[in-house]
Amino acid sequence: MRKLSLLALIPLIQFDQSKLEQLMRKIPEAYVKSVSHTGFVRKHYAFPKQKSTFQISCEGDHYAGSQIPTMKKCELSVTGERLGDEYLVEFKSQELANALHMGKLFASERVYGQAYGGEYRQLFRYQFSCTGDACKGTFAVKPKE
C-alpha cells in the first residue's frame, strides 16, 4: 500500500468541536489572544503553537464576561504520512497530558475505513491518548458515506 503525505482537515461535528474547545481552555499554552467586539469577547486558541504534524485551532465567543463561551468553533488539521484512511502521530506534550487527566479524548463520531496498519474497522474522527508526557493522536480522514 502506498503512503501519502498531505494536509487534511478532519471533519468535526458540532459536539466534537465543543469538546476540543473545552480542552483548549484547559491548556494555558494554547491561548493566543482575545478580540473585543460589541457585547462579547472572542478568544482564540491554537495547539500546538509551533509548526507540528497536527494543529487544533479554536475560538469561542464569551458574552457578558462569562467564563463559558456561547459559541464554539474548532478545526483539526493533520499533515504527514498516512496509511489508508488514518493518520497516527506520536509526540510529547506535558500540557496536553495534564489537560487529559483521564488519559484519552476521542470524537463521538465514527466512520468505517481502513485503519493505520491496514485493517478495516470503525474509526474515530480523532483520538488523543497520553501516558506521562508521551501522547498519540489518531486522525481518520475518510469522509462520511
Backbone bond lengths (Angstrom), bond angles and torsions (degrees), N, CA, C in turn:
res aa  C-N    CA-C-N  psi(-1)  N-CA   C-N-CA  omega(-1)  CA-C   N-CA-C  phi
1 M - - - 1.441 - - 1.522 109.21 -
2 R 1.318 116.74 139.59 1.452 122.82 -176.98 1.531 111.64 -83.82
3 K 1.339 117.14 134.59 1.456 121.67 175.26 1.519 108.53 -88.02
4 L 1.328 115.88 139.43 1.450 121.65 179.18 1.520 109.96 -115.52
5 S 1.314 117.49 143.23 1.446 121.94 174.97 1.521 107.69 -115.01
6 L 1.318 116.62 116.43 1.453 120.23 -177.33 1.509 111.37 -161.36
7 L 1.324 115.77 171.27 1.460 122.82 177.03 1.514 107.73 -99.91
8 A 1.325 116.86 130.84 1.459 121.22 179.01 1.519 109.16 -128.53
9 L 1.319 115.71 138.41 1.454 121.96 172.33 1.516 106.11 -98.53
10 I 1.335 116.75 116.78 1.464 121.85 -176.45 1.529 108.25 -76.25
11 P 1.330 119.08 122.06 1.467 119.69 177.90 1.526 110.95 -68.30
12 L 1.333 116.49 132.39 1.460 121.25 -177.26 1.521 110.57 -127.12
13 I 1.334 116.29 132.39 1.455 119.44 173.41 1.534 108.08 -74.87
14 Q 1.331 117.14 163.68 1.464 121.64 -174.76 1.530 112.59 -57.97
15 F 1.323 117.64 -39.80 1.468 120.56 -179.77 1.523 111.01 -60.86
16 D 1.331 117.35 -41.72 1.465 120.64 179.75 1.523 111.57 -70.80
17 Q 1.335 117.80 -33.04 1.462 119.99 174.05 1.526 110.12 -62.31
18 S 1.309 116.05 -39.93 1.459 121.13 179.01 1.531 111.06 -63.78
19 K 1.341 117.17 -41.93 1.472 121.02 178.41 1.525 111.11 -63.13
20 L 1.324 117.40 -41.35 1.464 120.32 -179.82 1.525 111.40 -68.14
21 E 1.331 117.02 -38.97 1.468 119.75 179.23 1.522 110.25 -64.05
22 Q 1.327 116.68 -40.43 1.460 120.83 177.62 1.531 110.44 -63.07
23 L 1.324 117.40 -40.27 1.464 121.22 177.15 1.527 110.49 -63.22
24 M 1.340 117.67 -42.64 1.464 120.68 -178.69 1.533 111.38 -62.40
25 R 1.326 117.76 -34.67 1.469 120.21 177.85 1.522 111.83 -66.29
26 K 1.337 118.02 -21.76 1.462 121.96 179.28 1.533 112.74 -84.46
27 I 1.331 116.95 -10.13 1.468 121.12 -177.86 1.525 108.30 -107.48
28 P 1.337 118.14 100.93 1.472 120.04 -177.42 1.524 113.29 -54.64
29 E 1.327 117.34 -35.76 1.461 121.00 -178.38 1.529 112.78 -68.92
30 A 1.326 117.96 -15.75 1.467 121.01 -178.08 1.524 112.43 -80.19
31 Y 1.344 117.45 -20.62 1.461 120.78 -176.99 1.522 110.70 -63.12
32 V 1.322 116.97 131.23 1.456 121.16 -179.25 1.515 111.10 -109.07
33 K 1.353 116.76 -58.26 1.461 119.37 -177.39 1.523 110.41 -167.24
34 S 1.325 114.42 165.09 1.457 122.73 173.24 1.524 107.87 -118.76
35 V 1.315 116.09 139.92 1.459 121.89 177.26 1.520 107.20 -123.79
36 S 1.339 116.46 120.48 1.463 120.89 -179.55 1.522 110.46 -82.21
37 H 1.328 115.20 133.59 1.454 123.68 174.82 1.521 107.00 -124.67
38 T 1.303 117.53 172.47 1.457 120.84 178.26 1.524 109.66 -66.01
39 G 1.330 117.08 110.79 1.455 122.10 175.92 1.512 116.19 90.67
40 F 1.321 118.89 -9.91 1.460 120.10 -179.72 1.524 111.24 -155.55
41 V 1.326 115.45 165.31 1.466 122.96 175.55 1.521 107.51 -119.68
42 R 1.325 117.02 130.83 1.460 121.75 176.43 1.525 108.11 -100.43
43 K 1.349 115.46 120.61 1.464 120.87 178.85 1.518 109.27 -103.19
44 H 1.325 115.34 135.41 1.464 122.55 -178.74 1.526 109.44 -111.28
45 Y 1.337 115.21 139.97 1.469 122.40 179.07 1.521 108.95 -132.56
46 A 1.324 116.08 147.04 1.468 121.37 174.82 1.522 108.01 -144.41
47 F 1.309 116.21 134.82 1.467 120.31 178.02 1.517 109.31 -143.82
48 P 1.298 118.60 132.40 1.466 126.27 -15.68 1.523 109.94 -72.68
49 K 1.320 116.28 160.59 1.469 119.85 -178.74 1.517 111.51 -73.29
50 Q 1.329 117.19 -37.22 1.461 120.51 179.62 1.531 109.19 -78.73
51 K 1.318 115.55 158.86 1.463 120.85 179.70 1.522 109.66 -58.91
52 S 1.320 116.17 131.67 1.458 121.20 -174.78 1.522 109.47 -146.43
53 T 1.329 115.61 178.96 1.465 120.26 178.55 1.528 112.21 -77.61
54 F 1.343 116.97 -12.41 1.461 119.72 173.49 1.523 108.24 -143.46
55 Q 1.322 116.18 159.73 1.457 121.51 -179.35 1.522 109.08 -146.57
56 I 1.333 116.23 130.06 1.461 122.22 172.46 1.519 106.51 -109.04
57 S 1.319 117.13 123.77 1.461 122.63 177.28 1.520 108.32 -122.48
58 C 1.326 116.70 124.52 1.469 121.30 -177.97 1.517 110.50 -132.87
59 E 1.314 114.42 156.86 1.449 120.90 170.40 1.521 108.25 -144.67
60 G 1.327 115.25 150.83 1.462 121.07 179.83 1.512 110.29 -142.99
61 D 1.330 116.51 138.62 1.462 122.23 178.49 1.523 109.64 -96.83
62 H 1.330 115.62 120.36 1.460 122.89 -178.12 1.528 108.65 -107.23
63 Y 1.330 116.76 112.85 1.458 122.28 179.62 1.525 110.50 -95.48
64 A 1.343 115.80 143.82 1.464 123.86 174.66 1.533 112.77 53.10
65 G 1.324 117.25 36.56 1.461 121.16 176.69 1.515 115.53 72.37
66 S 1.325 117.71 13.61 1.463 121.52 -179.37 1.521 111.27 -65.85
67 Q 1.340 116.67 143.64 1.466 121.48 175.56 1.532 111.41 -77.80
68 I 1.332 116.64 -24.53 1.469 122.43 -179.87 1.524 108.76 -99.36
69 P 1.326 119.08 124.63 1.461 120.36 -178.51 1.533 112.47 -72.72
70 T 1.314 114.68 149.71 1.459 120.93 176.66 1.525 109.86 -82.11
71 M 1.324 116.37 -46.44 1.455 122.15 178.98 1.519 108.38 -109.78
72 K 1.332 116.40 134.81 1.465 121.75 179.40 1.517 108.21 -131.11
73 K 1.334 115.90 139.21 1.459 120.50 179.01 1.524 108.10 -145.84
74 C 1.333 117.18 131.49 1.466 121.36 179.83 1.523 110.57 -137.46
75 E 1.322 114.25 151.07 1.458 122.36 171.63 1.518 108.24 -126.54
76 L 1.315 116.00 144.91 1.458 122.42 178.25 1.521 106.90 -128.82
77 S 1.334 115.44 118.84 1.461 119.53 178.87 1.520 109.05 -124.09
78 V 1.321 115.24 152.71 1.464 121.12 -178.62 1.524 108.69 -140.39
79 T 1.331 115.59 140.56 1.455 122.74 179.20 1.520 107.94 -126.36
80 G 1.298 116.74 141.91 1.458 119.10 175.62 1.508 112.09 141.40
81 E 1.317 114.81 -166.44 1.461 120.52 -179.25 1.515 109.98 -83.04
82 R 1.297 114.87 143.26 1.452 118.95 176.02 1.520 108.90 -136.66
83 L 1.303 114.52 155.25 1.448 121.88 176.22 1.520 105.85 -122.08
84 G 1.302 117.54 119.11 1.452 119.87 -176.54 1.514 110.19 71.53
85 D 1.323 117.13 -135.70 1.457 122.39 -175.19 1.518 113.20 -101.91
86 E 1.303 118.59 12.40 1.458 121.00 -172.51 1.521 111.72 -132.97
87 Y 1.317 115.77 139.60 1.456 123.16 171.29 1.525 108.39 -100.64
88 L 1.311 116.29 147.43 1.458 122.17 171.51 1.521 106.98 -128.06
89 V 1.335 116.61 122.32 1.455 122.20 -178.47 1.523 108.27 -123.70
90 E 1.325 117.39 128.63 1.461 122.18 176.18 1.522 108.19 -113.73
91 F 1.347 116.27 134.86 1.457 120.84 -176.17 1.518 109.53 -157.69
92 K 1.331 115.84 167.89 1.458 121.50 176.68 1.523 108.21 -108.95
93 S 1.334 116.51 131.56 1.454 121.40 177.46 1.517 109.94 -158.41
94 Q 1.319 115.90 102.53 1.455 120.01 177.43 1.527 110.67 -66.49
95 E 1.363 116.83 -33.74 1.464 121.00 179.76 1.526 110.93 -62.24
96 L 1.332 117.10 -47.83 1.461 120.31 179.72 1.527 110.33 -66.95
97 A 1.327 116.95 -41.59 1.467 120.26 179.22 1.528 110.75 -60.38
98 N 1.332 117.48 -41.03 1.464 120.69 178.32 1.529 111.24 -66.28
99 A 1.317 116.95 -40.26 1.466 120.76 -179.79 1.526 111.24 -68.54
100 L 1.326 116.68 -32.53 1.468 121.55 177.55 1.522 108.42 -93.08
101 H 1.306 116.81 62.42 1.459 120.58 -174.29 1.523 112.30 -59.08
102 M 1.328 118.48 -20.04 1.468 120.82 176.87 1.525 110.92 -93.88
103 G 1.344 116.93 -2.64 1.454 120.18 173.57 1.504 117.53 94.49
104 K 1.364 119.41 -19.11 1.454 120.54 -177.30 1.519 111.42 -143.94
105 L 1.317 115.36 149.73 1.454 122.99 168.96 1.519 105.91 -142.06
106 F 1.322 116.83 129.65 1.459 118.47 179.89 1.511 110.67 -141.05
107 A 1.321 115.05 157.83 1.457 122.24 179.78 1.514 110.20 -69.37
108 S 1.314 115.61 150.61 1.469 119.89 176.05 1.522 110.44 -80.74
109 E 1.325 116.85 -22.31 1.464 120.89 -178.24 1.523 110.47 -86.86
110 R 1.322 116.34 139.05 1.465 121.83 176.16 1.522 109.12 -123.72
111 V 1.303 115.24 143.49 1.461 121.65 174.59 1.518 107.79 -125.28
112 Y 1.310 116.89 155.22 1.456 120.67 177.68 1.514 108.08 -93.40
113 G 1.331 116.78 130.86 1.455 119.65 -179.81 1.505 111.96 -169.62
114 Q 1.332 113.83 -173.98 1.455 121.38 -179.12 1.520 108.27 -90.71
115 A 1.309 117.37 115.96 1.459 122.91 -175.85 1.523 111.15 -77.67
116 Y 1.337 114.01 165.46 1.451 120.93 173.29 1.526 107.03 -57.42
117 G 1.295 118.21 121.78 1.457 121.07 -176.29 1.516 111.69 110.40
118 G 1.352 117.77 -12.93 1.457 119.68 171.32 1.507 118.14 106.13
119 E 1.355 119.86 -19.56 1.461 119.86 -176.21 1.532 110.51 -80.88
120 Y 1.339 116.30 152.44 1.458 122.06 177.09 1.520 109.16 -93.73
121 R 1.354 116.48 133.62 1.466 121.34 -179.02 1.516 109.45 -167.63
122 Q 1.345 115.41 178.37 1.456 120.98 173.47 1.531 108.17 -73.37
123 L 1.332 117.46 130.02 1.454 122.67 -178.58 1.521 110.04 -115.80
124 F 1.321 117.73 140.30 1.449 120.85 168.17 1.516 107.75 -74.11
125 R 1.312 116.93 148.77 1.469 119.41 172.54 1.526 109.10 -59.81
126 Y 1.340 116.18 -41.61 1.462 120.05 175.46 1.520 108.88 -150.97
127 Q 1.308 114.82 155.12 1.460 121.13 174.14 1.517 107.94 -153.02
128 F 1.331 116.61 131.10 1.458 122.77 172.79 1.515 107.46 -116.00
129 S 1.321 116.77 133.48 1.456 120.41 173.15 1.528 107.83 -138.49
130 C 1.326 115.03 137.15 1.464 120.73 -176.76 1.522 110.47 -132.12
131 T 1.314 115.87 141.53 1.458 123.22 169.47 1.524 106.03 -132.79
132 G 1.323 116.19 123.12 1.464 119.45 -172.44 1.514 107.92 66.97
133 D 1.337 117.08 -125.62 1.463 119.87 175.05 1.526 111.55 -110.67
134 A 1.340 117.37 4.74 1.462 121.73 177.66 1.530 109.18 -89.23
135 C 1.318 116.33 125.96 1.458 121.24 -177.13 1.520 110.41 -125.92
136 K 1.314 114.71 154.18 1.461 122.39 174.35 1.517 107.86 -127.75
137 G 1.308 115.01 138.29 1.458 120.85 174.60 1.510 108.88 -120.87
138 T 1.324 116.63 131.31 1.456 122.49 176.41 1.527 106.66 -117.40
139 F 1.329 116.98 129.10 1.450 121.66 -175.29 1.529 109.25 -129.92
140 A 1.313 117.43 123.73 1.469 122.18 178.65 1.519 108.97 -98.12
141 V 1.319 115.99 129.74 1.458 120.56 -176.90 1.525 113.10 -108.38
142 K 1.324 117.83 -7.12 1.456 119.88 -177.45 1.533 109.70 -63.19
143 P 1.332 118.32 127.24 1.462 119.83 179.97 1.511 112.36 -70.59
144 K 1.342 115.72 161.30 1.459 120.48 175.84 1.514 109.32 -60.29
145 E 1.328 115.97 147.57 1.467 119.45 177.08 1.499 109.95 -106.61
